Amino acid sequence: MIRILIVDDSALMRKMLGGVFAAEGDFDIRFARDGAEALELVRSFDPQVVTLDVQMPHVDGLACLSQIMLESPRPVVMISSLTKEGAETTLEAMALGAVDFIAKPTGTVSLAIERLRPILIEKVRGAAQARIRNTLRLTERIRHQLRGAKHGGRRVPPRRKVTPGRRAEPGLVLIGTSTGGPVALDLVLPQLPADLAWPVMVAQHMPANFTGSFAQRLDRACALSVVEVSRPMPLAPGTIYIGRGDADLVVARRSKGASAMSVPSQPDYPWHPSVERLVSSALDHYDPEQLIGVMLTGMGRDGTDAMTRLYRAGGRTLAEAESTAVVWGMPGELVKNGGAEAVRPIDEIADAIIAMVERNAAD
């Protein structure tokens, strides 16, 4: 049995969410009406997973999450509204240690819950397998609280004009991630230097309402410029391109060269932005030697086949090590499939990317 604590100030939401997990037959369920009650049940019930409403009276979701991560870290899935404010708060929750989030249904709750049922079950089951490490989460919490203490955030190297390597056209760094990805990207991307010779494209599974805010947060932390791809954008060094949620990020050729484009999702690709589709589109327009594929934490196997093709065709690939991945699903599948050239812990990924780009640019 999976012990789950559902925290929501709405009696209807508690009832609906409880019904979803009760129907599965292998969940032991408890409920809390606010953050204070949730903290008591975390101590007495010791849930394996907590679903936590962002907006609650008395002790709100962020305060409750912070206390959980300080006292007894465990997988927490946030239940968030689809507003801009909800997106910002959810991203703060991810920085504080939440492993995933689910967009709160709008309209007729009973109908919306039925549509969300498969996603709810999959995300919570995945969260139950997530690894929460005290040192990483506490470090993230402290760093998060210190943001804004000096000059509005972390000190980052000044941005400057960059020039490509010796190739007529720079290559691409392609990063795929899902569950646990926001924190992983928050660790990796700020370590990339402003003069990185290749542009970076990121497919992070996330709804459209969240990717814009996510890109803005990363842009404040990184030496490279970070943008959400909502229209065709020329690919150029000095920029990280974040795929727009609920759509797919692809590489396309236009009259002035390669571009990043956001295209409608397709049924063949169940998660969006799709890592598989991103890497496949890059292989359509670049020599494999001009591509570096990086697979970070996430559930499932999105991108496994395309990154394996990339590696076997002569491209370079990195997978996050099991020792640091929140969920070693996507990177683990790449390793098991023989598609990972190197496996590195999260704190070594940025250096490995830099070394691979520099080596290629020097060839």
C-alpha positions, -999 to +999 in steps of 0.1 A: +000+000+000+011+035-008+004+059+021-008+092+006-018+125+024-042+147+005-040+184+017-067+208+004-090+233+020-118+224-004-140+195+009-151+188-027-115+185-039-106+163-010-135+140-018-128+139-056-090+133-052-097+107-025-120+089-048-094+087-076-069+070-053-094+048-034-105+033-067-069+021-074-071-002-044-035+001-032-035+035-015-039+042+022-054+077+023-056+105+049-068+140+045-059+174+058-078+207+055-048+231+059-011+232+063-011+230+101-032+198+101-010+184+073+021+188+094+006+169+122-004+140+099+030+140+083+044+133+117+018+107+128+008+090+095+043+092+078+029+094+042+050+082+013+035+110-009+018+143-001-004+161-025-004+197-014-028+226-024-008+258-030-034+282-016-048+274+018-057+295+049-035+296+081-004+277+070-003+279+031+012+254+007+047+270+005+050+273+043+038+238+048+062+224+021+092+243+037+084+227+071+081+192+056+114+196+038+131+208+070+116+182+093+112+151+073+118+154+035+095+133+013+079+134-022+054+163-025+032+169-055+017+204-056-019+210-067-018+244-085-041+268-103-034+276-139-030+314-133+003+333-137+004+337-099-002+300-095+026+292-119+050+315-100+041+299-066+044+264-081+079+271-094+088+284-060+075+251-046+097+232-070+127+252-059+118+243-023+118+206-030+084+195-045+090+168-070+061+175-093+028+194-097-007+190-111-028+218-125-060+221-105-090+214-126-113+242-136-150+242-145-170+212-135-147+195-110-161+160-114-156+160-151-122+176-149-110+150-123-120+122-146-099+137-174-070+141-150-073+107-134-046+090-155-022+119-149-029+120-112-023+083-108+009+083-129+024+114-112+017+102-077+030+067-084+061+082-099+065+105-069+063+075-045+094+062-062+112+095-061+144+099-041+145+129-018+179+138-005+182+160+026+214+177+016+202+186-019+168+198-008+181+219+022+208+234+000+181+244-026+159+258+002+187+280+016+198+292-019+162+300-027+157+321+005+189+340-003+178+350-037+171+386-038+194+394-009+220+409-033+210+428-064+178+409-068+192+374-070+223+352-075+254+369-089+259+356-124+287+365-150+279+395-172+263+387-205+285+395-235+285+391-272+296+355-281+311+340-312+306+305-325+335+280-327+353+272-359+324+255-376+304+276-400+273+268-380+274+260-343+259+227-331+232+222-305+229+210-269+196+192-264+183+187-229+153+165-219+138+162-185+105+157-166+098+149-129+124+168-108+135+187-139+130+223-127+154+218-098+179+199-120+178+226-146+182+252-119+214+235-109+228+229-144+219+259-166+233+287-143+267+270-145+269+273-183+291+303-193+280+332-214+304+324-241+292+288-246+297+283-284+265+263-290+228+272-283+209+251-258+174+237-264+153+223-234+123+201-235+109+201-199+075+184-195+053+213-183+019+230-191+019+261-213+008+283-184+041+275-165+069+275-191+069+313-196+074+320-159+099+292-157+120+307-185+119+341-169+131+327-135+160+309-153+168+340-173+174+359-140+198+332-128+218+324-159+247+340-177+231+328-210+198+344-221+168+322-215+136+324-236+104+305-240+099+295-277+064+307-286+073+318-322+100+308-346+134+320-333+168+318-350+191+294-332+222+313-320+249+309-293+243+327-261+207+315-257+188+288-240+155+279-257+128+265-234+100+246-252+065+260-247+043+237-226+015+216-242+033+219-275+065+205-289+099+222-295+115+213-328+144+223-350+135+237-384+153+251-414+143+285-426+158+309-452+182+324-427+193+291-411+182+268-383+154+279-360+137+268-328+099+264-333+069+255-312+046+232-330+013+216-321+015+183-301+009+150-318-008+119-304+024+098-312+042+117-285+024+114-252+045+140-232+051+176-241+073+193-249+085+159-263+122+150-259+118+124-286+105+148-312+131+175-303+160+152-308+145+136-339+140+170-355+176+180-347+189+148-364+169+158-395+189+190-399+223+185-382+251+161-385+251+139-354+286+151-345+271+186-341+247+174-314+250+167-277+220+150-260+215+154-222+190+133-203+181+145-168+157+132-142+122+122-152+096+094-154+092+071-184+114+069-215+106+100-235+136+106-258+153+072-252+151+060-288+161+093-304+190+099-281+202+063-287+201+069-325+220+101-319+247+083-300+250+054-324+253+078-354+283+095-338+267+122-316+275+126-279+251+119-250+250+124-213+227+108-187+222+120-151+234+094-126+210+074-105+227+087-074+213+123-079+182+118-101+149+124-084+134+097-107+159+076-127+134+068-154+144+087-185+182+087-178+180+051-166+162+040-198+189+057-219+216+039-200+198+006-203+193+011-240+230+016-246+225+052-256+245+071-230+282+079-237+287+091-202+268+091-169+274+119-145+259+132-112+239+164-116+267+186-102+290+174-130+266+177-159+274+214-168+312+208-168+307+178-190+286+198-215+312+226-216+340+201-222+321+184-250+312+217-268+348+230-265+362+197-278+339+198-308+345+235-315+383+229-315+381+199-340 
